[in-house]
């Protein structure tokens, strides 16, 4: 079932890998952690770059909701809300409208607010 490994060893490896990833990301702050990174910045990007921010942000929000084990209704909602290419284009347009309304705010907060408006709070 576990490829000859004990489940406790697998959990330990997962924990170690998770901590290494966290340490690496904490050691190398991304542009998104910068105070100069605002919604206005994203609005100046081309659509391909905007989509490259939106898609992983929404996907990671869904993964976090799934991993908590307490937000199944939000996971289902996000899947239904963002599941198709047409829906993704509509959601990206919606996010862009809200980013334009709040140009001084951090775009990750805006993306989360749009998701929570559609699917409920975490």
DSSP file (Angstrom, degrees, kcal/mol; ACC not computed):
  #  RESIDUE AA STRUCTURE BP1 BP2  ACC     N-H-->O    O-->H-N    N-H-->O    O-->H-N    TCO  KAPPA ALPHA  PHI   PSI    X-CA   Y-CA   Z-CA
    1    1 A X              0   0    0      0, 0.0     0, 0.0     0, 0.0     0, 0.0   0.000 360.0 360.0 360.0 -40.9    0.0    0.0    0.0
    2    2 A X    >   -     0   0    0      3,-0.2     3,-1.4     0, 0.0     8,-0.0   0.065 360.0-100.9-110.5  22.7    2.8    2.4    0.9
    3    3 A X  T 3  S-     0   0    0      1,-0.3     3,-0.1     0, 0.0     0, 0.0   0.847  79.7 -54.3  63.9  33.8    5.5    1.0   -1.4
    4    4 A X  T 3  S+     0   0    0      1,-0.3     2,-0.3     0, 0.0    -1,-0.3   0.456 112.8 117.9  81.5  -0.5    7.2   -0.8    1.4
    5    5 A X    <   -     0   0    0     -3,-1.4    -1,-0.3     1,-0.0     2,-0.2  -0.733  69.3-113.1-101.1 150.6    7.5    2.3    3.6
    6    6 A X    >>  -     0   0    0     -2,-0.3     4,-1.7     1,-0.1     3,-0.8  -0.580  24.3-124.3 -75.8 141.5    6.0    2.9    6.9
    7    7 A X  H 3> S+     0   0    0      1,-0.2     4,-2.3    -2,-0.2     5,-0.2   0.851 110.6  57.9 -54.8 -36.1    3.3    5.6    6.9
    8    8 A X  H 3> S+     0   0    0      1,-0.2     4,-2.0     2,-0.2    -1,-0.2   0.851 104.4  51.0 -65.9 -32.9    5.1    7.5    9.7
    9    9 A X  H <> S+     0   0    0     -3,-0.8     4,-2.3     2,-0.2    -1,-0.2   0.901 109.7  50.2 -68.5 -40.4    8.2    7.8    7.5
   10   10 A X  H  X S+     0   0    0     -4,-1.7     4,-2.6     2,-0.2    -2,-0.2   0.909 110.6  49.2 -64.0 -41.8    6.1    9.2    4.6
   11   11 A X  H  X S+     0   0    0     -4,-2.3     4,-2.7     1,-0.2    -1,-0.2   0.915 110.2  51.4 -63.9 -42.1    4.6   11.8    6.9
   12   12 A X  H  X S+     0   0    0     -4,-2.0     4,-2.6     2,-0.2    -1,-0.2   0.912 110.4  48.5 -61.6 -42.7    8.0   12.8    8.2
   13   13 A X  H  X S+     0   0    0     -4,-2.3     4,-2.8     2,-0.2     5,-0.2   0.919 111.4  49.8 -63.5 -43.5    9.2   13.2    4.6
   14   14 A X  H  X S+     0   0    0     -4,-2.6     4,-2.7     2,-0.2    -2,-0.2   0.921 112.0  48.3 -60.4 -43.7    6.2   15.3    3.7
   15   15 A X  H  X S+     0   0    0     -4,-2.7     4,-2.4     2,-0.2    -2,-0.2   0.924 112.3  48.6 -62.8 -44.7    6.7   17.4    6.8
   16   16 A X  H  X S+     0   0    0     -4,-2.6     4,-2.3     2,-0.2    -2,-0.2   0.928 112.9  47.1 -61.5 -46.2   10.4   17.9    6.0
   17   17 A X  H  X S+     0   0    0     -4,-2.8     4,-2.5     1,-0.2    -2,-0.2   0.914 111.6  51.3 -63.1 -42.9    9.7   18.8    2.4
   18   18 A X  H  X S+     0   0    0     -4,-2.7     4,-2.5    -5,-0.2    -1,-0.2   0.914 111.1  47.8 -60.0 -43.3    7.0   21.2    3.4
   19   19 A X  H  X S+     0   0    0     -4,-2.4     4,-2.6     2,-0.2    -1,-0.2   0.873 110.7  51.4 -68.3 -36.1    9.3   22.9    5.9
   20   20 A X  H  X S+     0   0    0     -4,-2.3     4,-2.4     2,-0.2    -2,-0.2   0.916 111.1  47.8 -65.0 -42.8   12.1   23.2    3.3
   21   21 A X  H  X S+     0   0    0     -4,-2.5     4,-2.4     2,-0.2     5,-0.2   0.929 112.8  48.8 -63.2 -44.5    9.7   24.8    0.8
   22   22 A X  H  X S+     0   0    0     -4,-2.5     4,-2.3     1,-0.2    -2,-0.2   0.926 111.6  49.2 -61.3 -44.5    8.5   27.2    3.4
   23   23 A X  H  X S+     0   0    0     -4,-2.6     4,-1.9     1,-0.2    -1,-0.2   0.893 111.0  50.5 -62.7 -39.8   12.0   28.1    4.4
   24   24 A X  H  X S+     0   0    0     -4,-2.4     4,-1.3     1,-0.2    -1,-0.2   0.919 112.7  45.0 -65.9 -43.0   13.0   28.7    0.8
   25   25 A X  H  < S+     0   0    0     -4,-2.4    -1,-0.2     1,-0.2    -2,-0.2   0.845 113.5  50.3 -71.1 -31.6   10.1   30.9    0.1
   26   26 A X  H  < S+     0   0    0     -4,-2.3     3,-0.3    -5,-0.2    -1,-0.2   0.829 110.5  50.6 -72.6 -30.8   10.6   32.9    3.3
   27   27 A X  H  < S+     0   0    0     -4,-1.9     2,-0.5     1,-0.3    -2,-0.2   0.759 115.2  42.4 -77.4 -24.9   14.3   33.3    2.5
   28   28 A X  S  < S-     0   0    0     -4,-1.3    -1,-0.3    -5,-0.1    -4,-0.0  -0.736  85.3-152.8-124.0  81.5   13.6   34.6   -1.0
   29   29 A X        -     0   0    0     -2,-0.5     2,-0.1    -3,-0.3    -3,-0.1  -0.220  14.0-132.4 -59.3 141.6   10.7   37.1   -0.8
   30   30 A X    >   -     0   0    0     -5,-0.2     3,-1.7     1,-0.1     4,-0.3  -0.399  24.5-102.8 -88.9 167.0    8.7   37.4   -4.0
   31   31 A X  G >  S+     0   0    0      1,-0.3     3,-2.0     2,-0.2     6,-0.2   0.852 119.1  66.6 -55.2 -36.3    7.5   40.5   -5.7
   32   32 A X  G 3  S+     0   0    0      1,-0.3    -1,-0.3     4,-0.1    76,-0.2   0.681  94.8  57.2 -64.8 -16.0    4.1   39.9   -4.3
   33   33 A X  G <  S+     0   0    0     -3,-1.7    -1,-0.3     3,-0.0    -2,-0.2   0.556  85.6 107.0 -87.9  -8.1    5.5   40.6   -0.8
   34   34 A X  S X  S-     0   0    0     -3,-2.0     3,-1.1    -4,-0.3    -3,-0.0  -0.412  71.9-136.7 -73.3 143.7    6.7   44.0   -1.8
   35   35 A X  T 3  S+     0   0    0      1,-0.2    -1,-0.1    -2,-0.1    -3,-0.0   0.736 105.9  60.7 -69.1 -21.3    4.9   47.1   -0.5
   36   36 A X  T 3  S+     0   0    0     -5,-0.1     2,-0.9     2,-0.1    -1,-0.2   0.526  80.4  97.4 -82.4  -5.7    5.2   48.5   -4.0
   37   37 A X    <   +     0   0    0     -3,-1.1     2,-0.2    -6,-0.2    70,-0.2  -0.750  54.8 153.5 -88.7 105.4    3.2   45.6   -5.5
   38   38 A X     >  -     0   0    0     -2,-0.9     4,-1.5    68,-0.2     3,-0.4  -0.701  61.7 -95.9-125.0 174.7   -0.4   46.9   -5.8
   39   39 A X  H  > S+     0   0    0     66,-2.3     4,-2.3    63,-0.4     5,-0.2   0.868 123.0  60.8 -58.4 -37.2   -3.5   46.3   -7.9
   40   40 A X  H  > S+     0   0    0     63,-2.2     4,-1.0     1,-0.2    -1,-0.2   0.869 100.2  55.3 -60.0 -36.3   -2.4   49.2  -10.1
   41   41 A X  H >4 S+     0   0    0     -3,-0.4     3,-0.7    62,-0.3     4,-0.4   0.938 109.1  46.1 -60.1 -47.5    0.8   47.3  -10.9
   42   42 A X  H >< S+     0   0    0     -4,-1.5     3,-1.4     1,-0.2    -2,-0.2   0.865 105.5  60.1 -65.8 -36.8   -1.2   44.3  -12.1
   43   43 A X  H 3< S+     0   0    0     -4,-2.3    -1,-0.2     1,-0.3    -2,-0.2   0.771 101.5  55.7 -63.7 -24.0   -3.5   46.5  -14.2
   44   44 A X  T << S+     0   0    0     -4,-1.0    -1,-0.3    -3,-0.7    -2,-0.2   0.600  91.6  95.5 -81.8 -12.1   -0.4   47.6  -16.1
   45   45 A X  S <  S-     0   0    0     -3,-1.4     2,-0.1    -4,-0.4    -3,-0.0  -0.331  84.4-103.1 -76.1 160.0    0.5   44.1  -17.0
   46   46 A X     >  -     0   0    0      1,-0.1     4,-2.2    -2,-0.0     3,-0.4  -0.428  39.5-103.0 -74.2 159.6   -0.5   42.4  -20.3
   47   47 A X  H  > S+     0   0    0      1,-0.2     4,-2.7     2,-0.2     5,-0.2   0.829 120.0  56.5 -56.8 -35.5   -3.3   39.8  -20.1
   48   48 A X  H  > S+     0   0    0      1,-0.2     4,-1.7     2,-0.2    -1,-0.2   0.927 110.1  44.8 -63.3 -43.5   -1.0   36.8  -20.2
   49   49 A X  H  > S+     0   0    0     -3,-0.4     4,-0.9     2,-0.2    -2,-0.2   0.885 112.1  52.3 -67.5 -38.9    0.9   38.1  -17.1
   50   50 A X  H >X S+     0   0    0     -4,-2.2     4,-2.7     1,-0.2     3,-1.0   0.937 109.8  48.7 -61.1 -46.0   -2.4   38.9  -15.3
   51   51 A X  H 3X S+     0   0    0     -4,-2.7     4,-2.5     1,-0.3     5,-0.3   0.855 104.0  60.7 -62.6 -33.8   -3.7   35.4  -16.0
   52   52 A X  H 3< S+     0   0    0     -4,-1.7     4,-0.4    -5,-0.2    -1,-0.3   0.729 111.5  40.3 -67.2 -20.9   -0.4   34.0  -14.7
   53   53 A X  H <X S+     0   0    0     -3,-1.0     4,-1.5    -4,-0.9    -2,-0.2   0.860 117.0  47.5 -86.9 -45.7   -1.1   35.7  -11.4
   54   54 A X  H  X S+     0   0    0     -4,-2.7     4,-2.6     2,-0.2     5,-0.3   0.937 107.1  53.5 -65.5 -49.9   -4.9   34.9  -11.2
   55   55 A X  H  X S+     0   0    0     -4,-2.5     4,-2.5     1,-0.2     5,-0.2   0.930 113.5  39.6 -57.4 -53.0   -4.8   31.2  -12.1
   56   56 A X  H  > S+     0   0    0     -4,-0.4     4,-2.9    -5,-0.3    -1,-0.2   0.857 114.2  55.6 -67.8 -30.2   -2.3   30.0   -9.5
   57   57 A X  H  X S+     0   0    0     -4,-1.5     4,-1.9     2,-0.2    -2,-0.2   0.934 112.8  40.9 -64.3 -44.5   -3.8   32.4   -6.8
   58   58 A X  H  X S+     0   0    0     -4,-2.6     4,-2.1     2,-0.2    -2,-0.2   0.907 115.9  50.5 -69.8 -41.4   -7.3   30.9   -7.3
   59   59 A X  H  X S+     0   0    0     -4,-2.5     4,-2.3    -5,-0.3    -2,-0.2   0.922 111.6  47.6 -62.2 -44.5   -6.0   27.4   -7.5
   60   60 A X  H  X S+     0   0    0     -4,-2.9     4,-2.7     2,-0.2    -1,-0.2   0.869 108.7  54.4 -67.2 -35.4   -3.9   27.7   -4.4
   61   61 A X  H  X S+     0   0    0     -4,-1.9     4,-2.3    -5,-0.2    -1,-0.2   0.916 110.1  47.8 -60.8 -41.6   -6.9   29.2   -2.5
   62   62 A X  H  X S+     0   0    0     -4,-2.1     4,-2.3     2,-0.2    -2,-0.2   0.895 110.8  50.7 -66.5 -40.0   -8.9   26.2   -3.5
   63   63 A X  H  X S+     0   0    0     -4,-2.3     4,-2.8     2,-0.2    -2,-0.2   0.914 110.3  49.6 -64.5 -42.3   -6.0   23.8   -2.4
   64   64 A X  H  X S+     0   0    0     -4,-2.7     4,-1.6     2,-0.2    -2,-0.2   0.932 111.3  49.2 -61.8 -44.8   -5.9   25.6    1.0
   65   65 A X  H  X S+     0   0    0     -4,-2.3     6,-0.7     1,-0.2     4,-0.7   0.901 113.8  47.1 -60.2 -40.1   -9.6   25.3    1.4
   66   66 A X  H >< S+     0   0    0     -4,-2.3     3,-0.8     1,-0.2    -2,-0.2   0.908 109.4  52.9 -67.7 -42.4   -9.4   21.6    0.5
   67   67 A X  H 3< S+     0   0    0     -4,-2.8    -1,-0.2     1,-0.2    -2,-0.2   0.767  99.4  62.3 -69.4 -26.1   -6.5   20.9    2.8
   68   68 A X  H 3< S-     0   0    0     -4,-1.6    -1,-0.2    -5,-0.2    -2,-0.2   0.810  91.4-146.5 -69.6 -26.2   -8.2   22.3    5.9
   69   69 A X  S << S+     0   0    0     -3,-0.8     3,-0.2    -4,-0.7    -3,-0.1   0.544  80.2  86.0  73.9   5.2  -10.9   19.7    5.6
   70   70 A X  S    S+     0   0    0     -5,-0.4     3,-0.1     1,-0.1    -4,-0.1   0.366  77.6  57.9-116.7   2.1  -13.4   22.3    6.9
   71   71 A X    >>  +     0   0    0     -6,-0.7     4,-2.2     1,-0.1     3,-0.6  -0.203  51.3 139.5-131.6  43.9  -14.4   24.1    3.7
   72   72 A X  H 3> S+     0   0    0      1,-0.3     4,-2.5     2,-0.2     5,-0.2   0.863  76.4  55.1 -57.7 -36.9  -15.8   21.4    1.4
   73   73 A X  H 3> S+     0   0    0      1,-0.2     4,-2.0     2,-0.2    -1,-0.3   0.850 107.9  49.2 -67.2 -32.7  -18.6   23.8    0.3
   74   74 A X  H <> S+     0   0    0     -3,-0.6     4,-3.0     2,-0.2     5,-0.2   0.899 109.6  51.7 -71.4 -40.7  -16.0   26.4   -0.7
   75   75 A X  H  X S+     0   0    0     -4,-2.2     4,-2.4     2,-0.2    -2,-0.2   0.942 112.2  45.9 -59.4 -47.9  -14.0   23.9   -2.7
   76   76 A X  H  X S+     0   0    0     -4,-2.5     4,-2.3     1,-0.2    -1,-0.2   0.914 113.2  50.3 -61.3 -43.2  -17.1   22.8   -4.6
   77   77 A X  H  X S+     0   0    0     -4,-2.0     4,-2.8     2,-0.2    -2,-0.2   0.933 110.6  47.9 -62.0 -47.6  -18.1   26.5   -5.2
   78   78 A X  H  X S+     0   0    0     -4,-3.0     4,-2.2     1,-0.2    -1,-0.2   0.913 111.6  51.2 -61.9 -41.9  -14.6   27.4   -6.5
   79   79 A X  H  X S+     0   0    0     -4,-2.4     4,-0.6    -5,-0.2    -1,-0.2   0.914 115.8  41.0 -60.3 -42.6  -14.6   24.4   -8.8
   80   80 A X  H  < S+     0   0    0     -4,-2.3    -2,-0.2     1,-0.2    -1,-0.2   0.842 117.9  48.2 -72.3 -33.3  -18.0   25.4  -10.1
   81   81 A X  H  < S+     0   0    0     -4,-2.8    -2,-0.2    -5,-0.2    -1,-0.2   0.752 128.4  21.1 -77.9 -28.1  -17.1   29.1  -10.3
   82   82 A X  H  < S+     0   0    0     -4,-2.2    -1,-0.2    -5,-0.2    -2,-0.2   0.140  89.7 110.7-129.4  16.9  -13.8   28.7  -12.0
   83   83 A X     <  +     0   0    0     -4,-0.6     2,-0.2    -3,-0.2    -3,-0.1   0.770  68.9  49.4 -75.6 -29.0  -14.0   25.3  -13.7
   84   84 A X  S  > S-     0   0    0     -4,-0.2     4,-2.5     1,-0.1     5,-0.2  -0.675  82.8-113.9-111.7 165.0  -14.1   26.1  -17.4
   85   85 A X  H  > S+     0   0    0     -2,-0.2     4,-2.2     2,-0.2     5,-0.2   0.904 118.5  50.7 -60.8 -41.5  -12.1   28.3  -19.7
   86   86 A X  H  > S+     0   0    0      1,-0.2     4,-2.2     2,-0.2    -1,-0.2   0.915 111.1  48.5 -63.2 -41.9  -15.1   30.6  -20.3
   87   87 A X  H  > S+     0   0    0      1,-0.2     4,-2.8     2,-0.2    -2,-0.2   0.897 109.1  53.6 -64.2 -39.5  -15.7   30.9  -16.5
   88   88 A X  H  X S+     0   0    0     -4,-2.5     4,-2.6     2,-0.2    -2,-0.2   0.919 108.5  49.0 -61.8 -43.3  -12.0   31.6  -16.0
   89   89 A X  H  X S+     0   0    0     -4,-2.2     4,-2.0     2,-0.2    -1,-0.2   0.912 112.7  48.3 -62.1 -42.4  -12.1   34.5  -18.5
   90   90 A X  H  X S+     0   0    0     -4,-2.2     4,-2.2     2,-0.2    -2,-0.2   0.916 112.6  48.0 -63.3 -43.3  -15.2   35.9  -16.8
   91   91 A X  H  X S+     0   0    0     -4,-2.8     4,-2.8     2,-0.2    -2,-0.2   0.888 109.5  52.6 -67.0 -38.4  -13.6   35.6  -13.4
   92   92 A X  H  X S+     0   0    0     -4,-2.6     4,-2.4     2,-0.2    -1,-0.2   0.905 109.6  49.4 -63.7 -40.1  -10.5   37.3  -14.6
   93   93 A X  H  X S+     0   0    0     -4,-2.0     4,-2.1     2,-0.2    -2,-0.2   0.908 111.1  50.0 -62.9 -41.2  -12.6   40.2  -15.9
   94   94 A X  H  X S+     0   0    0     -4,-2.2     4,-1.9     2,-0.2    -2,-0.2   0.923 110.7  48.7 -62.9 -44.7  -14.4   40.4  -12.6
   95   95 A X  H  X S+     0   0    0     -4,-2.8     4,-2.9     1,-0.2    -2,-0.2   0.910 109.2  53.5 -61.8 -42.4  -11.1   40.5  -10.7
   96   96 A X  H  X S+     0   0    0     -4,-2.4     4,-2.1     1,-0.2    -1,-0.2   0.892 106.8  52.0 -60.5 -40.1   -9.7   43.2  -13.1
   97   97 A X  H  X S+     0   0    0     -4,-2.1     4,-1.3     2,-0.2    -1,-0.2   0.914 112.8  44.4 -62.2 -42.4  -12.8   45.4  -12.4
   98   98 A X  H  X S+     0   0    0     -4,-1.9     4,-1.3     2,-0.2    -2,-0.2   0.889 110.0  55.0 -71.7 -38.3  -12.3   45.1   -8.6
   99   99 A X  H  < S+     0   0    0     -4,-2.9     3,-0.4     1,-0.2    -1,-0.2   0.905 107.0  52.0 -57.7 -40.7   -8.5   45.7   -8.9
  100  100 A X  H >< S+     0   0    0     -4,-2.1     3,-0.6     1,-0.2    -1,-0.2   0.831 106.9  52.9 -66.0 -31.8   -9.4   48.9  -10.8
  101  101 A X  H 3< S+     0   0    0     -4,-1.3    -1,-0.2     1,-0.2    -2,-0.2   0.749 120.6  32.6 -73.3 -23.3  -11.7   49.9   -7.9
  102  102 A X  T ><  +     0   0    0     -4,-1.3     3,-1.5    -3,-0.4   -63,-0.4  -0.517  68.7 159.9-131.7  64.3   -8.9   49.4   -5.4
  103  103 A X  T <  S+     0   0    0     -3,-0.6   -63,-2.2     1,-0.3   -62,-0.3   0.706  74.4  53.1 -65.8 -20.7   -5.6   50.3   -7.1
  104  104 A X  T 3  S+     0   0    0    -65,-0.2    -1,-0.3   -66,-0.2     2,-0.1   0.551  92.8  92.1 -90.9  -7.4   -3.7   50.9   -3.9
  105  105 A X  S <  S-     0   0    0     -3,-1.5   -66,-2.3    -6,-0.2     2,-0.3  -0.442  88.8 -95.5 -87.1 160.5   -4.5   47.5   -2.4
  106  106 A X    >>  -     0   0    0    -68,-0.2     4,-1.5     1,-0.1     3,-0.6  -0.573  29.8-135.1 -73.2 132.7   -2.5   44.3   -2.7
  107  107 A X  H 3> S+     0   0    0     -2,-0.3     4,-2.8     1,-0.2     5,-0.2   0.806 101.4  60.9 -63.5 -30.1   -3.9   42.2   -5.5
  108  108 A X  H 3> S+     0   0    0      1,-0.2     4,-2.3     2,-0.2    -1,-0.2   0.901 104.9  49.3 -64.3 -38.2   -3.8   38.9   -3.5
  109  109 A X  H <> S+     0   0    0     -3,-0.6     4,-2.3     2,-0.2    -1,-0.2   0.887 111.3  49.7 -65.1 -38.7   -6.3   40.4   -1.0
  110  110 A X  H  X S+     0   0    0     -4,-1.5     4,-2.4     2,-0.2    -2,-0.2   0.931 110.0  50.1 -64.7 -46.1   -8.5   41.5   -3.9
  111  111 A X  H  X S+     0   0    0     -4,-2.8     4,-2.2     1,-0.2    -2,-0.2   0.929 112.5  47.2 -59.5 -45.6   -8.4   38.1   -5.5
  112  112 A X  H  X S+     0   0    0     -4,-2.3     4,-2.9     1,-0.2    -1,-0.2   0.901 110.4  52.8 -63.3 -40.2   -9.3   36.5   -2.1
  113  113 A X  H  X S+     0   0    0     -4,-2.3     4,-2.2     2,-0.2    -1,-0.2   0.898 109.0  49.4 -62.8 -40.1  -12.1   39.0   -1.6
  114  114 A X  H  X S+     0   0    0     -4,-2.4     4,-1.7     2,-0.2    -1,-0.2   0.912 112.9  47.4 -65.2 -41.9  -13.6   38.2   -5.0
  115  115 A X  H  X S+     0   0    0     -4,-2.2     4,-2.9     1,-0.2     5,-0.3   0.929 112.9  48.3 -64.0 -44.9  -13.5   34.5   -4.2
  116  116 A X  H  X S+     0   0    0     -4,-2.9     4,-2.3     1,-0.2    -2,-0.2   0.852 107.6  55.4 -66.9 -33.4  -15.0   35.0   -0.8
  117  117 A X  H  < S+     0   0    0     -4,-2.2    -1,-0.2    -5,-0.2    -2,-0.2   0.906 117.1  36.8 -63.0 -39.6  -17.8   37.1   -2.3
  118  118 A X  H  < S+     0   0    0     -4,-1.7    -2,-0.2    -5,-0.2    -1,-0.2   0.857 134.9  19.3 -79.7 -36.2  -18.7   34.3   -4.6
  119  119 A X  H  < S-     0   0    0     -4,-2.9    -3,-0.2     1,-0.2    -2,-0.2   0.486 108.9 -98.2-121.0  -5.0  -18.1   31.3   -2.4
  120  120 A X     <  -     0   0    0     -4,-2.3    -1,-0.2    -5,-0.3    -2,-0.1  -0.165  46.6 -59.9 103.7 160.9  -18.1   32.4    1.2
  121  121 A X              0   0    0      1,-0.1   -47,-0.1    -4,-0.1    -8,-0.0  -0.416 360.0 360.0 -80.1 152.4  -15.6   33.3    3.8
  122  122 A X              0   0    0     -2,-0.1    -1,-0.1   -48,-0.0   -52,-0.0   0.432 360.0 360.0 -79.7 360.0  -12.9   30.9    5.1
